[in-house]
Amino acid sequence: MEVIRKISLCKKNIYSVVYEDGLLYTTSQDKTIKVADAITFEILNVAKNVVAGMVGIVGIHEDNLIIAGNRTPFSFWDKKTLQLRKNIDFPRSAILHNGVLFGSDHQSIYKMIL
């Protein structure tokens, strides 16, 4: 195994990377969401100053990029335009599986069908 390509994509730490259909979606400490081509690493779209803290991409469902973080509301973003669609009240500790969000907080488990 060997690294075949490397590029500095963000100014600060990248907290999450998700791959879908030839695209890489990232969230970063520089408060950005970025979309890059997975082959060329060319940045195709950037949303600046939209997330804060240790923000991670929970997953992609249909045309939604789902993001959660410790200082950012649980949110749904248009994966093509990177425009915020809505914030929801849901635990930050969450996973996405087959169109269902599972989350947890101190003593409870949550389930939301998307």
Contacts in CASP RR format, 6 or more apart in sequence:
PFRMAT RR
TARGET T0000
AUTHOR 0000-0000-0000
METHOD contacts of the structure
MODEL  1
MEVIRKISLCKKNIYSVVYEDGLLYTTSQDKTIKVADAITFEILNVAKNV
VAGMVGIVGIHEDNLIIAGNRTPFSFWDKKTLQLRKNIDFPRSAILHNGV
LFGSDHQSIYKMIL
5 41 0 8 1.000
7 41 0 8 1.000
9 26 0 8 1.000
9 28 0 8 1.000
9 34 0 8 1.000
9 36 0 8 1.000
9 41 0 8 1.000
9 43 0 8 1.000
10 26 0 8 1.000
10 28 0 8 1.000
10 29 0 8 1.000
10 30 0 8 1.000
10 32 0 8 1.000
10 34 0 8 1.000
11 28 0 8 1.000
11 30 0 8 1.000
12 28 0 8 1.000
12 29 0 8 1.000
12 30 0 8 1.000
13 28 0 8 1.000
13 29 0 8 1.000
14 26 0 8 1.000
14 27 0 8 1.000
14 28 0 8 1.000
14 29 0 8 1.000
15 27 0 8 1.000
15 28 0 8 1.000
15 29 0 8 1.000
15 53 0 8 1.000
15 54 0 8 1.000
15 55 0 8 1.000
15 56 0 8 1.000
16 26 0 8 1.000
16 27 0 8 1.000
16 55 0 8 1.000
16 56 0 8 1.000
16 57 0 8 1.000
17 24 0 8 1.000
17 25 0 8 1.000
17 26 0 8 1.000
17 57 0 8 1.000
18 24 0 8 1.000
18 25 0 8 1.000
18 26 0 8 1.000
18 57 0 8 1.000
18 59 0 8 1.000
18 60 0 8 1.000
18 65 0 8 1.000
19 25 0 8 1.000
19 38 0 8 1.000
20 60 0 8 1.000
20 79 0 8 1.000
22 37 0 8 1.000
22 38 0 8 1.000
22 39 0 8 1.000
23 35 0 8 1.000
23 36 0 8 1.000
23 37 0 8 1.000
23 38 0 8 1.000
23 44 0 8 1.000
24 35 0 8 1.000
24 36 0 8 1.000
24 37 0 8 1.000
24 38 0 8 1.000
24 41 0 8 1.000
25 33 0 8 1.000
25 34 0 8 1.000
25 35 0 8 1.000
25 57 0 8 1.000
25 60 0 8 1.000
25 65 0 8 1.000
25 79 0 8 1.000
26 32 0 8 1.000
26 33 0 8 1.000
26 34 0 8 1.000
26 36 0 8 1.000
26 57 0 8 1.000
27 33 0 8 1.000
27 51 0 8 1.000
27 55 0 8 1.000
27 56 0 8 1.000
27 57 0 8 1.000
27 67 0 8 1.000
28 34 0 8 1.000
29 53 0 8 1.000
29 54 0 8 1.000
31 48 0 8 1.000
31 49 0 8 1.000
31 50 0 8 1.000
31 51 0 8 1.000
31 52 0 8 1.000
32 46 0 8 1.000
32 47 0 8 1.000
32 48 0 8 1.000
32 49 0 8 1.000
32 50 0 8 1.000
32 51 0 8 1.000
33 46 0 8 1.000
33 47 0 8 1.000
33 50 0 8 1.000
33 51 0 8 1.000
33 65 0 8 1.000
33 67 0 8 1.000
33 77 0 8 1.000
33 82 0 8 1.000
34 43 0 8 1.000
34 45 0 8 1.000
34 46 0 8 1.000
34 47 0 8 1.000
35 43 0 8 1.000
35 44 0 8 1.000
35 45 0 8 1.000
35 46 0 8 1.000
35 79 0 8 1.000
35 82 0 8 1.000
36 42 0 8 1.000
36 43 0 8 1.000
36 44 0 8 1.000
37 44 0 8 1.000
45 80 0 8 1.000
45 81 0 8 1.000
45 82 0 8 1.000
46 82 0 8 1.000
47 77 0 8 1.000
47 82 0 8 1.000
47 83 0 8 1.000
50 82 0 8 1.000
50 84 0 8 1.000
51 67 0 8 1.000
51 69 0 8 1.000
51 72 0 8 1.000
52 71 0 8 1.000
52 72 0 8 1.000
53 69 0 8 1.000
53 70 0 8 1.000
53 71 0 8 1.000
53 72 0 8 1.000
54 69 0 8 1.000
54 70 0 8 1.000
55 67 0 8 1.000
55 68 0 8 1.000
55 69 0 8 1.000
55 70 0 8 1.000
55 71 0 8 1.000
55 72 0 8 1.000
56 67 0 8 1.000
56 68 0 8 1.000
56 69 0 8 1.000
57 65 0 8 1.000
57 66 0 8 1.000
57 67 0 8 1.000
58 66 0 8 1.000
58 67 0 8 1.000
58 68 0 8 1.000
58 94 0 8 1.000
58 95 0 8 1.000
58 96 0 8 1.000
58 101 0 8 1.000
59 65 0 8 1.000
59 66 0 8 1.000
59 96 0 8 1.000
60 66 0 8 1.000
60 79 0 8 1.000
60 96 0 8 1.000
61 96 0 8 1.000
61 99 0 8 1.000
61 114 0 8 1.000
62 114 0 8 1.000
63 78 0 8 1.000
63 79 0 8 1.000
63 80 0 8 1.000
64 76 0 8 1.000
64 77 0 8 1.000
64 78 0 8 1.000
64 79 0 8 1.000
64 85 0 8 1.000
64 114 0 8 1.000
65 76 0 8 1.000
65 77 0 8 1.000
65 78 0 8 1.000
65 79 0 8 1.000
65 82 0 8 1.000
66 74 0 8 1.000
66 75 0 8 1.000
66 76 0 8 1.000
66 77 0 8 1.000
66 96 0 8 1.000
66 101 0 8 1.000
67 74 0 8 1.000
67 75 0 8 1.000
67 76 0 8 1.000
67 77 0 8 1.000
68 74 0 8 1.000
68 75 0 8 1.000
68 90 0 8 1.000
68 92 0 8 1.000
68 93 0 8 1.000
68 94 0 8 1.000
69 92 0 8 1.000
70 92 0 8 1.000
73 87 0 8 1.000
73 88 0 8 1.000
74 87 0 8 1.000
74 88 0 8 1.000
74 89 0 8 1.000
74 90 0 8 1.000
74 91 0 8 1.000
74 92 0 8 1.000
74 94 0 8 1.000
75 84 0 8 1.000
75 85 0 8 1.000
75 86 0 8 1.000
75 87 0 8 1.000
75 88 0 8 1.000
76 84 0 8 1.000
76 85 0 8 1.000
76 86 0 8 1.000
76 87 0 8 1.000
76 88 0 8 1.000
77 83 0 8 1.000
77 84 0 8 1.000
77 85 0 8 1.000
78 85 0 8 1.000
88 112 0 8 1.000
90 101 0 8 1.000
90 103 0 8 1.000
90 110 0 8 1.000
90 112 0 8 1.000
91 103 0 8 1.000
91 104 0 8 1.000
91 105 0 8 1.000
91 108 0 8 1.000
91 110 0 8 1.000
93 103 0 8 1.000
93 104 0 8 1.000
93 105 0 8 1.000
94 101 0 8 1.000
94 102 0 8 1.000
94 103 0 8 1.000
94 104 0 8 1.000
94 110 0 8 1.000
95 101 0 8 1.000
95 102 0 8 1.000
95 103 0 8 1.000
96 102 0 8 1.000
96 114 0 8 1.000
99 113 0 8 1.000
99 114 0 8 1.000
100 111 0 8 1.000
100 112 0 8 1.000
100 113 0 8 1.000
100 114 0 8 1.000
101 110 0 8 1.000
101 111 0 8 1.000
101 112 0 8 1.000
101 114 0 8 1.000
102 109 0 8 1.000
102 110 0 8 1.000
102 111 0 8 1.000
103 109 0 8 1.000
103 110 0 8 1.000
103 111 0 8 1.000
104 110 0 8 1.000
END
